[in-house]
Amino acid sequence: MSEWNKLSCDVLIIGGGIGGLSCATAIKEHNPEADVLVVEKNFAGFAGKANRGGGVLQYFDLDKIDPKEFVAFHDFYFPRL
């Protein structure tokens, strides 16, 4: 029998894509004391449209993130069918 961990939070967000992370950020900006939990089945920030870079490049700080490394990461973890 597996053991389950019990978690509690004020706000539960299902999905760590751009929408989920944006929502979590907005909640924390509005109420810093809120306990926000984001649950993602894969890698937070790289699900949904963000997975293939759909519009997400505008959020990159090009001094910190290389777009070629971003593409290489996705090609490795999310191979094209």
mmCIF file of the N, C-alpha and C atoms, coordinates in Angstrom:
data_MODEL
# 
_entry.id   MODEL 
# 
loop_
_atom_site.group_PDB 
_atom_site.id 
_atom_site.type_symbol 
_atom_site.label_atom_id 
_atom_site.label_alt_id 
_atom_site.label_comp_id 
_atom_site.label_asym_id 
_atom_site.label_entity_id 
_atom_site.label_seq_id 
_atom_site.pdbx_PDB_ins_code 
_atom_site.Cartn_x 
_atom_site.Cartn_y 
_atom_site.Cartn_z 
_atom_site.occupancy 
_atom_site.B_iso_or_equiv 
_atom_site.pdbx_formal_charge 
_atom_site.auth_seq_id 
_atom_site.auth_comp_id 
_atom_site.auth_asym_id 
_atom_site.auth_atom_id 
_atom_site.pdbx_PDB_model_num 
ATOM 1   N N  . MET A 1 1  ? 0.841  -1.180 0.000   1.00 0.00 ? 1  MET A N  1 
ATOM 2   C CA . MET A 1 1  ? 0.000  0.000  0.000   1.00 0.00 ? 1  MET A CA 1 
ATOM 3   C C  . MET A 1 1  ? 0.887  1.244  0.000   1.00 0.00 ? 1  MET A C  1 
ATOM 4   N N  . SER A 1 2  ? 0.580  2.184  -0.860  1.00 0.00 ? 2  SER A N  1 
ATOM 5   C CA . SER A 1 2  ? 1.374  3.402  -0.924  1.00 0.00 ? 2  SER A CA 1 
ATOM 6   C C  . SER A 1 2  ? 0.939  4.382  0.155   1.00 0.00 ? 2  SER A C  1 
ATOM 7   N N  . GLU A 1 3  ? 1.859  5.227  0.528   1.00 0.00 ? 3  GLU A N  1 
ATOM 8   C CA . GLU A 1 3  ? 1.583  6.232  1.552   1.00 0.00 ? 3  GLU A CA 1 
ATOM 9   C C  . GLU A 1 3  ? 1.286  7.564  0.873   1.00 0.00 ? 3  GLU A C  1 
ATOM 10  N N  . TRP A 1 4  ? 0.242  8.224  1.284   1.00 0.00 ? 4  TRP A N  1 
ATOM 11  C CA . TRP A 1 4  ? -0.167 9.497  0.694   1.00 0.00 ? 4  TRP A CA 1 
ATOM 12  C C  . TRP A 1 4  ? 0.280  10.640 1.595   1.00 0.00 ? 4  TRP A C  1 
ATOM 13  N N  . ASN A 1 5  ? 0.728  11.699 0.976   1.00 0.00 ? 5  ASN A N  1 
ATOM 14  C CA . ASN A 1 5  ? 1.056  12.909 1.710   1.00 0.00 ? 5  ASN A CA 1 
ATOM 15  C C  . ASN A 1 5  ? -0.158 13.819 1.710   1.00 0.00 ? 5  ASN A C  1 
ATOM 16  N N  . LYS A 1 6  ? -0.451 14.403 2.845   1.00 0.00 ? 6  LYS A N  1 
ATOM 17  C CA . LYS A 1 6  ? -1.556 15.343 2.928   1.00 0.00 ? 6  LYS A CA 1 
ATOM 18  C C  . LYS A 1 6  ? -0.996 16.749 2.848   1.00 0.00 ? 6  LYS A C  1 
ATOM 19  N N  . LEU A 1 7  ? -1.533 17.516 1.924   1.00 0.00 ? 7  LEU A N  1 
ATOM 20  C CA . LEU A 1 7  ? -1.121 18.899 1.740   1.00 0.00 ? 7  LEU A CA 1 
ATOM 21  C C  . LEU A 1 7  ? -2.325 19.800 1.946   1.00 0.00 ? 7  LEU A C  1 
ATOM 22  N N  . SER A 1 8  ? -2.079 20.981 2.429   1.00 0.00 ? 8  SER A N  1 
ATOM 23  C CA . SER A 1 8  ? -3.150 21.965 2.531   1.00 0.00 ? 8  SER A CA 1 
ATOM 24  C C  . SER A 1 8  ? -2.655 23.276 1.945   1.00 0.00 ? 8  SER A C  1 
ATOM 25  N N  . CYS A 1 9  ? -3.589 24.052 1.418   1.00 0.00 ? 9  CYS A N  1 
ATOM 26  C CA . CYS A 1 9  ? -3.254 25.346 0.833   1.00 0.00 ? 9  CYS A CA 1 
ATOM 27  C C  . CYS A 1 9  ? -4.509 26.197 0.779   1.00 0.00 ? 9  CYS A C  1 
ATOM 28  N N  . ASP A 1 10 ? -4.314 27.475 0.534   1.00 0.00 ? 10 ASP A N  1 
ATOM 29  C CA . ASP A 1 10 ? -5.459 28.370 0.358   1.00 0.00 ? 10 ASP A CA 1 
ATOM 30  C C  . ASP A 1 10 ? -5.993 28.282 -1.068  1.00 0.00 ? 10 ASP A C  1 
ATOM 31  N N  . VAL A 1 11 ? -5.080 28.142 -2.029  1.00 0.00 ? 11 VAL A N  1 
ATOM 32  C CA . VAL A 1 11 ? -5.453 28.087 -3.440  1.00 0.00 ? 11 VAL A CA 1 
ATOM 33  C C  . VAL A 1 11 ? -4.686 26.948 -4.103  1.00 0.00 ? 11 VAL A C  1 
ATOM 34  N N  . LEU A 1 12 ? -5.412 26.079 -4.805  1.00 0.00 ? 12 LEU A N  1 
ATOM 35  C CA . LEU A 1 12 ? -4.807 24.988 -5.559  1.00 0.00 ? 12 LEU A CA 1 
ATOM 36  C C  . LEU A 1 12 ? -4.984 25.279 -7.042  1.00 0.00 ? 12 LEU A C  1 
ATOM 37  N N  . ILE A 1 13 ? -3.881 25.293 -7.776  1.00 0.00 ? 13 ILE A N  1 
ATOM 38  C CA . ILE A 1 13 ? -3.921 25.519 -9.214  1.00 0.00 ? 13 ILE A CA 1 
ATOM 39  C C  . ILE A 1 13 ? -3.449 24.245 -9.895  1.00 0.00 ? 13 ILE A C  1 
ATOM 40  N N  . ILE A 1 14 ? -4.294 23.712 -10.773 1.00 0.00 ? 14 ILE A N  1 
ATOM 41  C CA . ILE A 1 14 ? -3.951 22.507 -11.527 1.00 0.00 ? 14 ILE A CA 1 
ATOM 42  C C  . ILE A 1 14 ? -3.387 22.954 -12.868 1.00 0.00 ? 14 ILE A C  1 
ATOM 43  N N  . GLY A 1 15 ? -2.129 22.664 -13.098 1.00 0.00 ? 15 GLY A N  1 
ATOM 44  C CA . GLY A 1 15 ? -1.476 23.007 -14.358 1.00 0.00 ? 15 GLY A CA 1 
ATOM 45  C C  . GLY A 1 15 ? -0.425 24.080 -14.174 1.00 0.00 ? 15 GLY A C  1 
ATOM 46  N N  . GLY A 1 16 ? 0.800  23.741 -14.541 1.00 0.00 ? 16 GLY A N  1 
ATOM 47  C CA . GLY A 1 16 ? 1.916  24.668 -14.391 1.00 0.00 ? 16 GLY A CA 1 
ATOM 48  C C  . GLY A 1 16 ? 2.348  25.302 -15.694 1.00 0.00 ? 16 GLY A C  1 
ATOM 49  N N  . GLY A 1 17 ? 1.412  25.456 -16.608 1.00 0.00 ? 17 GLY A N  1 
ATOM 50  C CA . GLY A 1 17 ? 1.719  26.159 -17.856 1.00 0.00 ? 17 GLY A CA 1 
ATOM 51  C C  . GLY A 1 17 ? 1.697  27.658 -17.633 1.00 0.00 ? 17 GLY A C  1 
ATOM 52  N N  . ILE A 1 18 ? 1.725  28.396 -18.712 1.00 0.00 ? 18 ILE A N  1 
ATOM 53  C CA . ILE A 1 18 ? 1.730  29.855 -18.624 1.00 0.00 ? 18 ILE A CA 1 
ATOM 54  C C  . ILE A 1 18 ? 0.510  30.361 -17.864 1.00 0.00 ? 18 ILE A C  1 
ATOM 55  N N  . GLY A 1 19 ? -0.672 29.801 -18.153 1.00 0.00 ? 19 GLY A N  1 
ATOM 56  C CA . GLY A 1 19 ? -1.895 30.234 -17.473 1.00 0.00 ? 19 GLY A CA 1 
ATOM 57  C C  . GLY A 1 19 ? -1.851 29.975 -15.978 1.00 0.00 ? 19 GLY A C  1 
ATOM 58  N N  . GLY A 1 20 ? -1.467 28.757 -15.595 1.00 0.00 ? 20 GLY A N  1 
ATOM 59  C CA . GLY A 1 20 ? -1.407 28.405 -14.178 1.00 0.00 ? 20 GLY A CA 1 
ATOM 60  C C  . GLY A 1 20 ? -0.381 29.213 -13.407 1.00 0.00 ? 20 GLY A C  1 
ATOM 61  N N  . LEU A 1 21 ? 0.809  29.364 -13.986 1.00 0.00 ? 21 LEU A N  1 
ATOM 62  C CA . LEU A 1 21 ? 1.854  30.132 -13.304 1.00 0.00 ? 21 LEU A CA 1 
ATOM 63  C C  . LEU A 1 21 ? 1.512  31.617 -13.245 1.00 0.00 ? 21 LEU A C  1 
ATOM 64  N N  . SER A 1 22 ? 0.887  32.129 -14.298 1.00 0.00 ? 22 SER A N  1 
ATOM 65  C CA . SER A 1 22 ? 0.459  33.536 -14.291 1.00 0.00 ? 22 SER A CA 1 
ATOM 66  C C  . SER A 1 22 ? -0.604 33.758 -13.222 1.00 0.00 ? 22 SER A C  1 
ATOM 67  N N  . CYS A 1 23 ? -1.512 32.810 -13.106 1.00 0.00 ? 23 CYS A N  1 
ATOM 68  C CA . CYS A 1 23 ? -2.557 32.896 -12.094 1.00 0.00 ? 23 CYS A CA 1 
ATOM 69  C C  . CYS A 1 23 ? -1.946 32.865 -10.690 1.00 0.00 ? 23 CYS A C  1 
ATOM 70  N N  . ALA A 1 24 ? -1.021 31.948 -10.459 1.00 0.00 ? 24 ALA A N  1 
ATOM 71  C CA . ALA A 1 24 ? -0.370 31.853 -9.150  1.00 0.00 ? 24 ALA A CA 1 
ATOM 72  C C  . ALA A 1 24 ? 0.378  33.137 -8.809  1.00 0.00 ? 24 ALA A C  1 
ATOM 73  N N  . THR A 1 25 ? 1.056  33.703 -9.779  1.00 0.00 ? 25 THR A N  1 
ATOM 74  C CA . THR A 1 25 ? 1.790  34.951 -9.569  1.00 0.00 ? 25 THR A CA 1 
ATOM 75  C C  . THR A 1 25 ? 0.831  36.088 -9.235  1.00 0.00 ? 25 THR A C  1 
ATOM 76  N N  . ALA A 1 26 ? -0.269 36.173 -9.975  1.00 0.00 ? 26 ALA A N  1 
ATOM 77  C CA . ALA A 1 26 ? -1.249 37.231 -9.728  1.00 0.00 ? 26 ALA A CA 1 
ATOM 78  C C  . ALA A 1 26 ? -1.855 37.108 -8.331  1.00 0.00 ? 26 ALA A C  1 
ATOM 79  N N  . ILE A 1 27 ? -2.147 35.890 -7.910  1.00 0.00 ? 27 ILE A N  1 
ATOM 80  C CA . ILE A 1 27 ? -2.714 35.676 -6.573  1.00 0.00 ? 27 ILE A CA 1 
ATOM 81  C C  . ILE A 1 27 ? -1.724 36.119 -5.502  1.00 0.00 ? 27 ILE A C  1 
ATOM 82  N N  . LYS A 1 28 ? -0.452 35.720 -5.651  1.00 0.00 ? 28 LYS A N  1 
ATOM 83  C CA . LYS A 1 28 ? 0.565  36.097 -4.658  1.00 0.00 ? 28 LYS A CA 1 
ATOM 84  C C  . LYS A 1 28 ? 0.811  37.607 -4.644  1.00 0.00 ? 28 LYS A C  1 
ATOM 85  N N  . GLU A 1 29 ? 0.728  38.254 -5.807  1.00 0.00 ? 29 GLU A N  1 
ATOM 86  C CA . GLU A 1 29 ? 0.895  39.707 -5.853  1.00 0.00 ? 29 GLU A CA 1 
ATOM 87  C C  . GLU A 1 29 ? -0.271 40.399 -5.154  1.00 0.00 ? 29 GLU A C  1 
ATOM 88  N N  . HIS A 1 30 ? -1.469 39.847 -5.314  1.00 0.00 ? 30 HIS A N  1 
ATOM 89  C CA . HIS A 1 30 ? -2.657 40.427 -4.691  1.00 0.00 ? 30 HIS A CA 1 
ATOM 90  C C  . HIS A 1 30 ? -2.708 40.127 -3.193  1.00 0.00 ? 30 HIS A C  1 
ATOM 91  N N  . ASN A 1 31 ? -2.293 38.913 -2.811  1.00 0.00 ? 31 ASN A N  1 
ATOM 92  C CA . ASN A 1 31 ? -2.344 38.489 -1.416  1.00 0.00 ? 31 ASN A CA 1 
ATOM 93  C C  . ASN A 1 31 ? -1.087 37.677 -1.090  1.00 0.00 ? 31 ASN A C  1 
ATOM 94  N N  . PRO A 1 32 ? 0.000  38.353 -0.705  1.00 0.00 ? 32 PRO A N  1 
ATOM 95  C CA . PRO A 1 32 ? 1.270  37.653 -0.451  1.00 0.00 ? 32 PRO A CA 1 
ATOM 96  C C  . PRO A 1 32 ? 1.203  36.583 0.633   1.00 0.00 ? 32 PRO A C  1 
ATOM 97  N N  . GLU A 1 33 ? 0.221  36.681 1.522   1.00 0.00 ? 33 GLU A N  1 
ATOM 98  C CA . GLU A 1 33 ? 0.099  35.703 2.612   1.00 0.00 ? 33 GLU A CA 1 
ATOM 99  C C  . GLU A 1 33 ? -0.601 34.416 2.175   1.00 0.00 ? 33 GLU A C  1 
ATOM 100 N N  . ALA A 1 34 ? -1.208 34.415 0.997   1.00 0.00 ? 34 ALA A N  1 
ATOM 101 C CA . ALA A 1 34 ? -1.923 33.231 0.518   1.00 0.00 ? 34 ALA A CA 1 
ATOM 102 C C  . ALA A 1 34 ? -0.945 32.094 0.263   1.00 0.00 ? 34 ALA A C  1 
ATOM 103 N N  . ASP A 1 35 ? -1.361 30.902 0.663   1.00 0.00 ? 35 ASP A N  1 
ATOM 104 C CA . ASP A 1 35 ? -0.573 29.696 0.422   1.00 0.00 ? 35 ASP A CA 1 
ATOM 105 C C  . ASP A 1 35 ? -1.056 29.091 -0.890  1.00 0.00 ? 35 ASP A C  1 
ATOM 106 N N  . VAL A 1 36 ? -0.268 29.264 -1.961  1.00 0.00 ? 36 VAL A N  1 
ATOM 107 C CA . VAL A 1 36 ? -0.661 28.841 -3.307  1.00 0.00 ? 36 VAL A CA 1 
ATOM 108 C C  . VAL A 1 36 ? 0.135  27.596 -3.688  1.00 0.00 ? 36 VAL A C  1 
ATOM 109 N N  . LEU A 1 37 ? -0.567 26.575 -4.154  1.00 0.00 ? 37 LEU A N  1 
ATOM 110 C CA . LEU A 1 37 ? 0.071  25.333 -4.588  1.00 0.00 ? 37 LEU A CA 1 
ATOM 111 C C  . LEU A 1 37 ? -0.251 25.105 -6.060  1.00 0.00 ? 37 LEU A C  1 
ATOM 112 N N  . VAL A 1 38 ? 0.787  24.944 -6.881  1.00 0.00 ? 38 VAL A N  1 
ATOM 113 C CA . VAL A 1 38 ? 0.628  24.640 -8.303  1.00 0.00 ? 38 VAL A CA 1 
ATOM 114 C C  . VAL A 1 38 ? 1.017  23.183 -8.509  1.00 0.00 ? 38 VAL A C  1 
ATOM 115 N N  . VAL A 1 39 ? 0.109  22.405 -9.095  1.00 0.00 ? 39 VAL A N  1 
ATOM 116 C CA . VAL A 1 39 ? 0.365  20.989 -9.358  1.00 0.00 ? 39 VAL A CA 1 
ATOM 117 C C  . VAL A 1 39 ? 0.495  20.806 -10.864 1.00 0.00 ? 39 VAL A C  1 
ATOM 118 N N  . GLU A 1 40 ? 1.604  20.222 -11.289 1.00 0.00 ? 40 GLU A N  1 
ATOM 119 C CA . GLU A 1 40 ? 1.876  19.995 -12.710 1.00 0.00 ? 40 GLU A CA 1 
ATOM 120 C C  . GLU A 1 40 ? 2.364  18.573 -12.893 1.00 0.00 ? 40 GLU A C  1 
ATOM 121 N N  . LYS A 1 41 ? 1.881  17.892 -13.908 1.00 0.00 ? 41 LYS A N  1 
ATOM 122 C CA . LYS A 1 41 ? 2.270  16.503 -14.143 1.00 0.00 ? 41 LYS A CA 1 
ATOM 123 C C  . LYS A 1 41 ? 3.646  16.364 -14.785 1.00 0.00 ? 41 LYS A C  1 
ATOM 124 N N  . ASN A 1 42 ? 4.154  17.447 -15.369 1.00 0.00 ? 42 ASN A N  1 
ATOM 125 C CA . ASN A 1 42 ? 5.428  17.362 -16.063 1.00 0.00 ? 42 ASN A CA 1 
ATOM 126 C C  . ASN A 1 42 ? 6.379  18.414 -15.507 1.00 0.00 ? 42 ASN A C  1 
ATOM 127 N N  . PHE A 1 43 ? 6.810  19.352 -16.304 1.00 0.00 ? 43 PHE A N  1 
ATOM 128 C CA . PHE A 1 43 ? 7.704  20.414 -15.868 1.00 0.00 ? 43 PHE A CA 1 
ATOM 129 C C  . PHE A 1 43 ? 6.934  21.725 -15.821 1.00 0.00 ? 43 PHE A C  1 
ATOM 130 N N  . ALA A 1 44 ? 6.880  22.359 -14.685 1.00 0.00 ? 44 ALA A N  1 
ATOM 131 C CA . ALA A 1 44 ? 6.162  23.629 -14.568 1.00 0.00 ? 44 ALA A CA 1 
ATOM 132 C C  . ALA A 1 44 ? 6.763  24.657 -15.513 1.00 0.00 ? 44 ALA A C  1 
ATOM 133 N N  . GLY A 1 45 ? 5.886  25.366 -16.210 1.00 0.00 ? 45 GLY A N  1 
ATOM 134 C CA . GLY A 1 45 ? 6.313  26.397 -17.138 1.00 0.00 ? 45 GLY A CA 1 
ATOM 135 C C  . GLY A 1 45 ? 6.496  25.923 -18.557 1.00 0.00 ? 45 GLY A C  1 
ATOM 136 N N  . PHE A 1 46 ? 6.416  24.620 -18.785 1.00 0.00 ? 46 PHE A N  1 
ATOM 137 C CA . PHE A 1 46 ? 6.664  24.100 -20.116 1.00 0.00 ? 46 PHE A CA 1 
ATOM 138 C C  . PHE A 1 46 ? 5.512  23.240 -20.619 1.00 0.00 ? 46 PHE A C  1 
ATOM 139 N N  . ALA A 1 47 ? 4.329  23.458 -20.100 1.00 0.00 ? 47 ALA A N  1 
ATOM 140 C CA . ALA A 1 47 ? 3.176  22.679 -20.532 1.00 0.00 ? 47 ALA A CA 1 
ATOM 141 C C  . ALA A 1 47 ? 2.326  23.508 -21.491 1.00 0.00 ? 47 ALA A C  1 
ATOM 142 N N  . GLY A 1 48 ? 1.354  22.884 -22.104 1.00 0.00 ? 48 GLY A N  1 
ATOM 143 C CA . GLY A 1 48 ? 0.429  23.593 -22.978 1.00 0.00 ? 48 GLY A CA 1 
ATOM 144 C C  . GLY A 1 48 ? 1.133  24.339 -24.092 1.00 0.00 ? 48 GLY A C  1 
ATOM 145 N N  . LYS A 1 49 ? 0.694  25.555 -24.354 1.00 0.00 ? 49 LYS A N  1 
ATOM 146 C CA . LYS A 1 49 ? 1.278  26.343 -25.433 1.00 0.00 ? 49 LYS A CA 1 
ATOM 147 C C  . LYS A 1 49 ? 2.747  26.657 -25.171 1.00 0.00 ? 49 LYS A C  1 
ATOM 148 N N  . ALA A 1 50 ? 3.120  26.751 -23.905 1.00 0.00 ? 50 ALA A N  1 
ATOM 149 C CA . ALA A 1 50 ? 4.524  27.046 -23.581 1.00 0.00 ? 50 ALA A CA 1 
ATOM 150 C C  . ALA A 1 50 ? 5.435  25.912 -24.027 1.00 0.00 ? 50 ALA A C  1 
ATOM 151 N N  . ASN A 1 51 ? 4.879  24.701 -24.128 1.00 0.00 ? 51 ASN A N  1 
ATOM 152 C CA . ASN A 1 51 ? 5.672  23.547 -24.520 1.00 0.00 ? 51 ASN A CA 1 
ATOM 153 C C  . ASN A 1 51 ? 6.364  23.748 -25.865 1.00 0.00 ? 51 ASN A C  1 
ATOM 154 N N  . ARG A 1 52 ? 5.685  24.375 -26.795 1.00 0.00 ? 52 ARG A N  1 
ATOM 155 C CA . ARG A 1 52 ? 6.266  24.600 -28.117 1.00 0.00 ? 52 ARG A CA 1 
ATOM 156 C C  . ARG A 1 52 ? 6.631  26.060 -28.345 1.00 0.00 ? 52 ARG A C  1 
ATOM 157 N N  . GLY A 1 53 ? 6.663  26.820 -27.267 1.00 0.00 ? 53 GLY A N  1 
ATOM 158 C CA . GLY A 1 53 ? 7.104  28.204 -27.372 1.00 0.00 ? 53 GLY A CA 1 
ATOM 159 C C  . GLY A 1 53 ? 6.072  29.137 -27.950 1.00 0.00 ? 53 GLY A C  1 
ATOM 160 N N  . GLY A 1 54 ? 4.802  28.743 -27.968 1.00 0.00 ? 54 GLY A N  1 
ATOM 161 C CA . GLY A 1 54 ? 3.760  29.579 -28.547 1.00 0.00 ? 54 GLY A CA 1 
ATOM 162 C C  . GLY A 1 54 ? 3.587  30.888 -27.796 1.00 0.00 ? 54 GLY A C  1 
ATOM 163 N N  . GLY A 1 55 ? 4.263  31.925 -28.213 1.00 0.00 ? 55 GLY A N  1 
ATOM 164 C CA . GLY A 1 55 ? 4.132  33.232 -27.592 1.00 0.00 ? 55 GLY A CA 1 
ATOM 165 C C  . GLY A 1 55 ? 4.937  33.425 -26.332 1.00 0.00 ? 55 GLY A C  1 
ATOM 166 N N  . VAL A 1 56 ? 5.643  32.401 -25.870 1.00 0.00 ? 56 VAL A N  1 
ATOM 167 C CA . VAL A 1 56 ? 6.350  32.513 -24.602 1.00 0.00 ? 56 VAL A CA 1 
ATOM 168 C C  . VAL A 1 56 ? 7.698  33.222 -24.736 1.00 0.00 ? 56 VAL A C  1 
ATOM 169 N N  . LEU A 1 57 ? 8.229  33.307 -25.930 1.00 0.00 ? 57 LEU A N  1 
ATOM 170 C CA . LEU A 1 57 ? 9.538  33.938 -26.101 1.00 0.00 ? 57 LEU A CA 1 
ATOM 171 C C  . LEU A 1 57 ? 9.537  35.393 -25.656 1.00 0.00 ? 57 LEU A C  1 
ATOM 172 N N  . GLN A 1 58 ? 8.391  36.032 -25.673 1.00 0.00 ? 58 GLN A N  1 
ATOM 173 C CA . GLN A 1 58 ? 8.334  37.419 -25.242 1.00 0.00 ? 58 GLN A CA 1 
ATOM 174 C C  . GLN A 1 58 ? 8.617  37.571 -23.751 1.00 0.00 ? 58 GLN A C  1 
ATOM 175 N N  . TYR A 1 59 ? 8.536  36.499 -22.973 1.00 0.00 ? 59 TYR A N  1 
ATOM 176 C CA . TYR A 1 59 ? 8.780  36.553 -21.541 1.00 0.00 ? 59 TYR A CA 1 
ATOM 177 C C  . TYR A 1 59 ? 10.236 36.287 -21.180 1.00 0.00 ? 59 TYR A C  1 
ATOM 178 N N  . PHE A 1 60 ? 11.043 35.931 -22.137 1.00 0.00 ? 60 PHE A N  1 
ATOM 179 C CA . PHE A 1 60 ? 12.434 35.581 -21.859 1.00 0.00 ? 60 PHE A CA 1 
ATOM 180 C C  . PHE A 1 60 ? 13.281 36.815 -21.587 1.00 0.00 ? 60 PHE A C  1 
ATOM 181 N N  . ASP A 1 61 ? 14.132 36.693 -20.603 1.00 0.00 ? 61 ASP A N  1 
ATOM 182 C CA . ASP A 1 61 ? 15.189 37.679 -20.392 1.00 0.00 ? 61 ASP A CA 1 
ATOM 183 C C  . ASP A 1 61 ? 16.382 37.126 -21.172 1.00 0.00 ? 61 ASP A C  1 
ATOM 184 N N  . LEU A 1 62 ? 16.628 37.683 -22.327 1.00 0.00 ? 62 LEU A N  1 
ATOM 185 C CA . LEU A 1 62 ? 17.644 37.117 -23.217 1.00 0.00 ? 62 LEU A CA 1 
ATOM 186 C C  . LEU A 1 62 ? 19.055 37.200 -22.641 1.00 0.00 ? 62 LEU A C  1 
ATOM 187 N N  . ASP A 1 63 ? 19.243 37.946 -21.552 1.00 0.00 ? 63 ASP A N  1 
ATOM 188 C CA . ASP A 1 63 ? 20.538 37.946 -20.868 1.00 0.00 ? 63 ASP A CA 1 
ATOM 189 C C  . ASP A 1 63 ? 20.705 36.705 -19.999 1.00 0.00 ? 63 ASP A C  1 
ATOM 190 N N  . LYS A 1 64 ? 19.599 36.030 -19.687 1.00 0.00 ? 64 LYS A N  1 
ATOM 191 C CA . LYS A 1 64 ? 19.647 34.864 -18.803 1.00 0.00 ? 64 LYS A CA 1 
ATOM 192 C C  . LYS A 1 64 ? 19.284 33.562 -19.499 1.00 0.00 ? 64 LYS A C  1 
ATOM 193 N N  . ILE A 1 65 ? 18.455 33.617 -20.542 1.00 0.00 ? 65 ILE A N  1 
ATOM 194 C CA . ILE A 1 65 ? 17.976 32.410 -21.204 1.00 0.00 ? 65 ILE A CA 1 
ATOM 195 C C  . ILE A 1 65 ? 18.294 32.470 -22.688 1.00 0.00 ? 65 ILE A C  1 
ATOM 196 N N  . ASP A 1 66 ? 18.913 31.423 -23.179 1.00 0.00 ? 66 ASP A N  1 
ATOM 197 C CA . ASP A 1 66 ? 19.244 31.315 -24.596 1.00 0.00 ? 66 ASP A CA 1 
ATOM 198 C C  . ASP A 1 66 ? 18.108 30.568 -25.305 1.00 0.00 ? 66 ASP A C  1 
ATOM 199 N N  . PRO A 1 67 ? 17.473 31.174 -26.298 1.00 0.00 ? 67 PRO A N  1 
ATOM 200 C CA . PRO A 1 67 ? 16.374 30.493 -26.992 1.00 0.00 ? 67 PRO A CA 1 
ATOM 201 C C  . PRO A 1 67 ? 16.768 29.136 -27.568 1.00 0.00 ? 67 PRO A C  1 
ATOM 202 N N  . LYS A 1 68 ? 18.014 28.968 -28.002 1.00 0.00 ? 68 LYS A N  1 
ATOM 203 C CA . LYS A 1 68 ? 18.445 27.674 -28.537 1.00 0.00 ? 68 LYS A CA 1 
ATOM 204 C C  . LYS A 1 68 ? 18.449 26.610 -27.443 1.00 0.00 ? 68 LYS A C  1 
ATOM 205 N N  . GLU A 1 69 ? 18.824 26.983 -26.213 1.00 0.00 ? 69 GLU A N  1 
ATOM 206 C CA . GLU A 1 69 ? 18.780 26.031 -25.097 1.00 0.00 ? 69 GLU A CA 1 
ATOM 207 C C  . GLU A 1 69 ? 17.337 25.674 -24.755 1.00 0.00 ? 69 GLU A C  1 
ATOM 208 N N  . PHE A 1 70 ? 16.435 26.647 -24.865 1.00 0.00 ? 70 PHE A N  1 
ATOM 209 C CA . PHE A 1 70 ? 15.015 26.412 -24.632 1.00 0.00 ? 70 PHE A CA 1 
ATOM 210 C C  . PHE A 1 70 ? 14.488 25.368 -25.615 1.00 0.00 ? 70 PHE A C  1 
ATOM 211 N N  . VAL A 1 71 ? 14.805 25.535 -26.892 1.00 0.00 ? 71 VAL A N  1 
ATOM 212 C CA . VAL A 1 71 ? 14.365 24.596 -27.921 1.00 0.00 ? 71 VAL A CA 1 
ATOM 213 C C  . VAL A 1 71 ? 14.992 23.222 -27.698 1.00 0.00 ? 71 VAL A C  1 
ATOM 214 N N  . ALA A 1 72 ? 16.270 23.177 -27.362 1.00 0.00 ? 72 ALA A N  1 
ATOM 215 C CA . ALA A 1 72 ? 16.948 21.899 -27.115 1.00 0.00 ? 72 ALA A CA 1 
ATOM 216 C C  . ALA A 1 72 ? 16.306 21.163 -25.937 1.00 0.00 ? 72 ALA A C  1 
ATOM 217 N N  . PHE A 1 73 ? 15.961 21.901 -24.880 1.00 0.00 ? 73 PHE A N  1 
ATOM 218 C CA . PHE A 1 73 ? 15.298 21.299 -23.717 1.00 0.00 ? 73 PHE A CA 1 
ATOM 219 C C  . PHE A 1 73 ? 13.993 20.634 -24.152 1.00 0.00 ? 73 PHE A C  1 
ATOM 220 N N  . HIS A 1 74 ? 13.195 21.352 -24.939 1.00 0.00 ? 74 HIS A N  1 
ATOM 221 C CA . HIS A 1 74 ? 11.902 20.820 -25.359 1.00 0.00 ? 74 HIS A CA 1 
ATOM 222 C C  . HIS A 1 74 ? 12.047 19.666 -26.332 1.00 0.00 ? 74 HIS A C  1 
ATOM 223 N N  . ASP A 1 75 ? 13.024 19.725 -27.193 1.00 0.00 ? 75 ASP A N  1 
ATOM 224 C CA . ASP A 1 75 ? 13.241 18.615 -28.111 1.00 0.00 ? 75 ASP A CA 1 
ATOM 225 C C  . ASP A 1 75 ? 13.646 17.355 -27.352 1.00 0.00 ? 75 ASP A C  1 
ATOM 226 N N  . PHE A 1 76 ? 14.395 17.519 -26.263 1.00 0.00 ? 76 PHE A N  1 
ATOM 227 C CA . PHE A 1 76 ? 14.834 16.375 -25.474 1.00 0.00 ? 76 PHE A CA 1 
ATOM 228 C C  . PHE A 1 76 ? 13.678 15.785 -24.657 1.00 0.00 ? 76 PHE A C  1 
ATOM 229 N N  . TYR A 1 77 ? 12.957 16.656 -23.912 1.00 0.00 ? 77 TYR A N  1 
ATOM 230 C CA . TYR A 1 77 ? 11.917 16.169 -23.014 1.00 0.00 ? 77 TYR A CA 1 
ATOM 231 C C  . TYR A 1 77 ? 10.570 15.950 -23.693 1.00 0.00 ? 77 TYR A C  1 
ATOM 232 N N  . PHE A 1 78 ? 10.332 16.632 -24.809 1.00 0.00 ? 78 PHE A N  1 
ATOM 233 C CA . PHE A 1 78 ? 9.057  16.507 -25.514 1.00 0.00 ? 78 PHE A CA 1 
ATOM 234 C C  . PHE A 1 78 ? 9.322  16.250 -26.993 1.00 0.00 ? 78 PHE A C  1 
ATOM 235 N N  . PRO A 1 79 ? 9.828  15.053 -27.315 1.00 0.00 ? 79 PRO A N  1 
ATOM 236 C CA . PRO A 1 79 ? 10.165 14.773 -28.716 1.00 0.00 ? 79 PRO A CA 1 
ATOM 237 C C  . PRO A 1 79 ? 8.922  14.860 -29.609 1.00 0.00 ? 79 PRO A C  1 
ATOM 238 N N  . ARG A 1 80 ? 9.156  15.330 -30.801 1.00 0.00 ? 80 ARG A N  1 
ATOM 239 C CA . ARG A 1 80 ? 8.053  15.447 -31.755 1.00 0.00 ? 80 ARG A CA 1 
ATOM 240 C C  . ARG A 1 80 ? 7.657  14.064 -32.245 1.00 0.00 ? 80 ARG A C  1 
ATOM 241 N N  . LEU A 1 81 ? 6.367  13.890 -32.417 1.00 0.00 ? 81 LEU A N  1 
ATOM 242 C CA . LEU A 1 81 ? 5.861  12.577 -32.848 1.00 0.00 ? 81 LEU A CA 1 
ATOM 243 C C  . LEU A 1 81 ? 6.035  12.386 -34.332 1.00 0.00 ? 81 LEU A C  1 
# 
